[in-house]
Amino acid sequence: MQWSRIAVFASGQGSNFAALVEAQRAGRLGPGSIDLLVSDKPEAPVAQRAEEAGISTLLLRPKDFASRELYEAEIVAELQRREIGLIVLAGYMRLITPVLLTPYAGRIINIHPSLLPAFAGKDAIGQALDYGVKLTGVTVHFVDGGMDTGPVIAQRSVVVEDNDTAGSLAERIHMVEYGLYPEVVGALASGRIELDGRKTIIRHS
């Protein structure tokens, strides 16, 4: 699977988006090109980051549409017009409907701050601390119709220290995310990832 034209979806600060842009500038996305930022929050800082990086944006408020499906249909039309091959979710705080998922099945990825299937859903870092685990981490996975249930592409662990707070653990997890996500996106853009059922195979050359 090889997709070079990329759309990043984000709703907030855009730190993972910024890491991906920096990786592209450094040549670490291979043939991958971030052609579009999609955001459901036009006022979010990530939109300003995209503007500063010279990347086109599609900023749509879902409340301006009669349904989630119509909102996503507008997005799909723009993705297809731009011939986007890969969708990268980077802090996109909306559940995706079949309107977007079906035409891009197997071509949407997400990053989650835990070692899935542990601590899926919201506040994964808080869940890990509350449970008392000694090891958590980061997962990049394909997106399917469930909540963080798609096939795992890559994982990296983070040790939970005895004195960790949600803030201190999140900071270390984010640093891992900024390295791992560009690696996976670059591998996908270069056609080095194969999906066989739930199993992914990453070729390193």
C-alpha positions as CSV (number, residue, x, y, z in Angstrom):
1,M,0.0,0.0,0.0
2,Q,1.5,3.3,-1.0
3,W,-0.2,6.7,-0.6
4,S,1.7,9.9,-1.1
5,R,-1.0,12.6,-0.9
6,I,-1.9,13.0,2.8
7,A,-4.7,14.9,4.7
8,V,-4.2,15.4,8.4
9,F,-7.3,15.8,10.6
10,A,-7.0,17.7,13.9
11,S,-9.1,19.6,16.3
12,G,-6.7,21.2,18.8
13,Q,-3.2,22.5,19.3
14,G,-1.8,20.5,16.5
15,S,1.5,19.3,18.1
16,N,1.4,16.0,16.2
17,F,0.5,17.9,13.0
18,A,3.6,20.1,13.6
19,A,5.8,17.1,14.1
20,L,4.5,15.6,10.8
21,V,5.2,18.9,9.0
22,E,8.7,19.0,10.4
23,A,9.3,15.4,9.4
24,Q,8.2,16.2,5.9
25,R,10.6,19.2,5.7
26,A,13.4,16.9,6.9
27,G,12.6,14.3,4.2
28,R,11.4,11.7,6.7
29,L,8.0,11.1,5.1
30,G,9.5,9.7,2.0
31,P,7.3,10.5,-0.9
32,G,4.6,11.6,1.5
33,S,3.2,15.1,1.1
34,I,0.8,16.8,3.6
35,D,-1.6,18.5,1.2
36,L,-4.5,19.4,3.4
37,L,-5.4,20.0,7.0
38,V,-9.0,19.2,7.9
39,S,-10.4,20.7,11.2
40,D,-13.8,20.7,12.8
41,K,-12.7,23.7,14.9
42,P,-11.8,26.6,12.6
43,E,-10.6,28.6,15.6
44,A,-8.2,25.9,16.8
45,P,-4.4,26.7,16.9
46,V,-3.7,23.9,14.4
47,A,-5.3,26.0,11.7
48,Q,-2.8,28.7,12.3
49,R,0.0,26.2,12.3
50,A,-1.1,25.0,8.8
51,E,-1.3,28.5,7.5
52,E,2.2,29.3,8.7
53,A,3.4,26.0,7.1
54,G,1.7,26.9,3.8
55,I,-0.6,24.0,3.9
56,S,-4.2,24.3,2.6
57,T,-7.0,24.0,5.1
58,L,-10.6,22.8,5.1
59,L,-12.2,24.3,8.2
60,L,-15.8,23.2,8.7
61,R,-18.1,23.5,11.7
62,P,-20.2,20.4,12.0
63,K,-23.1,22.4,13.5
64,D,-23.4,24.2,10.2
65,F,-24.6,20.9,8.6
66,A,-27.9,19.2,9.1
67,S,-26.2,15.9,10.0
68,R,-22.8,14.3,10.7
69,E,-23.2,12.5,7.4
70,L,-23.6,15.7,5.4
71,Y,-20.6,17.2,7.2
72,E,-18.4,14.3,6.2
73,A,-19.8,14.2,2.6
74,E,-18.4,17.7,2.2
75,I,-15.0,16.5,3.5
76,V,-15.0,13.4,1.2
77,A,-15.7,15.6,-1.8
78,E,-12.7,17.7,-1.1
79,L,-10.5,14.7,-0.4
80,Q,-11.4,13.2,-3.7
81,R,-11.0,16.4,-5.6
82,R,-7.4,16.6,-4.2
83,E,-6.8,12.9,-4.8
84,I,-5.9,12.3,-1.1
85,G,-4.7,8.8,-0.5
86,L,-4.1,8.7,3.2
87,I,-5.9,10.3,6.2
88,V,-3.9,10.8,9.3
89,L,-5.9,11.6,12.5
90,A,-3.9,13.8,14.8
91,G,-6.1,14.8,17.7
92,Y,-9.3,14.8,15.7
93,M,-12.0,14.7,18.4
94,R,-14.9,13.3,16.4
95,L,-16.1,9.8,15.7
96,I,-16.0,9.0,12.0
97,T,-19.1,7.7,10.2
98,P,-19.3,5.3,7.3
99,V,-19.6,8.2,4.9
100,L,-15.9,8.8,5.4
101,L,-14.8,5.4,6.6
102,T,-16.2,3.4,3.7
103,P,-14.4,5.2,0.8
104,Y,-11.2,5.4,2.8
105,A,-11.3,2.0,4.5
106,G,-7.8,0.8,5.3
107,R,-6.5,4.3,4.5
108,I,-7.2,6.1,7.8
109,I,-4.8,5.9,10.7
110,N,-4.8,7.2,14.3
111,I,-2.4,7.6,17.2
112,H,-3.5,6.7,20.7
113,P,-1.7,7.3,24.0
114,S,-1.7,3.7,25.3
115,L,-0.7,0.2,24.4
116,L,-3.9,-0.9,22.8
117,P,-6.1,-2.8,23.5
118,A,-5.5,-1.5,27.0
119,F,-7.1,1.9,27.9
120,A,-9.0,2.6,24.7
121,G,-11.3,5.6,24.5
122,K,-11.0,8.9,26.3
123,D,-8.4,9.9,28.9
124,A,-6.1,6.9,28.3
125,I,-3.3,8.5,30.3
126,G,-5.6,8.9,33.3
127,Q,-6.9,5.4,32.9
128,A,-3.4,4.0,33.0
129,L,-2.5,6.0,36.1
130,D,-5.7,5.0,37.9
131,Y,-5.1,1.3,37.1
132,G,-1.6,1.5,38.4
133,V,0.3,0.0,35.4
134,K,4.0,0.3,35.3
135,L,4.2,0.4,31.5
136,T,2.0,2.3,29.0
137,G,2.9,3.8,25.7
138,V,1.7,4.8,22.2
139,T,-0.1,2.9,19.5
140,V,-0.6,3.8,15.8
141,H,-3.4,1.9,14.3
142,F,-5.7,1.7,11.3
143,V,-9.2,3.1,12.0
144,D,-12.3,0.9,11.7
145,G,-15.9,1.4,12.9
146,G,-15.0,0.9,16.6
147,M,-13.4,2.9,19.3
148,D,-9.6,2.4,18.9
149,T,-10.2,-1.2,17.7
150,G,-8.5,-1.1,14.3
151,P,-5.4,-3.2,13.4
152,V,-2.3,-2.1,15.2
153,I,0.5,-0.8,13.0
154,A,3.2,0.1,15.5
155,Q,3.6,0.5,19.3
156,R,6.2,2.0,21.6
157,S,6.3,1.7,25.3
158,V,6.7,4.4,28.0
159,V,7.6,3.6,31.6
160,V,5.2,4.9,34.3
161,E,7.2,6.4,37.1
162,D,6.1,6.2,40.7
163,N,5.7,10.0,41.0
164,D,4.1,10.6,37.6
165,T,1.1,12.9,37.3
166,A,-1.1,13.0,34.2
167,G,0.9,16.0,33.0
168,S,4.3,14.5,33.4
169,L,3.3,11.2,31.8
170,A,1.6,12.9,29.0
171,E,4.7,15.0,28.2
172,R,6.8,11.8,27.8
173,I,4.1,10.1,25.8
174,H,3.8,13.1,23.5
175,M,7.6,13.0,22.8
176,V,7.3,9.4,21.8
177,E,4.3,10.2,19.5
178,Y,6.3,12.9,17.7
179,G,8.9,10.4,16.7
180,L,6.7,7.3,16.0
181,Y,3.9,8.9,14.0
182,P,6.1,10.3,11.2
183,E,7.9,7.0,11.0
184,V,4.6,5.2,10.3
185,V,3.3,7.8,7.9
186,G,6.6,7.7,6.0
187,A,6.4,3.9,5.8
188,L,2.9,4.1,4.5
189,A,3.7,6.7,2.0
190,S,6.6,4.6,0.8
191,G,4.5,1.5,0.4
192,R,6.4,-0.4,3.2
193,I,3.3,-1.5,5.2
194,E,1.1,-4.4,4.4
195,L,-2.1,-5.4,6.1
196,D,-3.1,-9.0,6.3
197,G,-6.3,-9.3,8.3
198,R,-5.4,-7.8,11.7
199,K,-1.7,-8.3,11.2
200,T,0.5,-5.5,9.8
201,I,3.9,-6.1,8.3
202,I,6.4,-3.2,8.1
203,R,9.3,-3.7,5.6
204,H,12.3,-1.6,6.6
205,S,13.9,-1.4,3.2
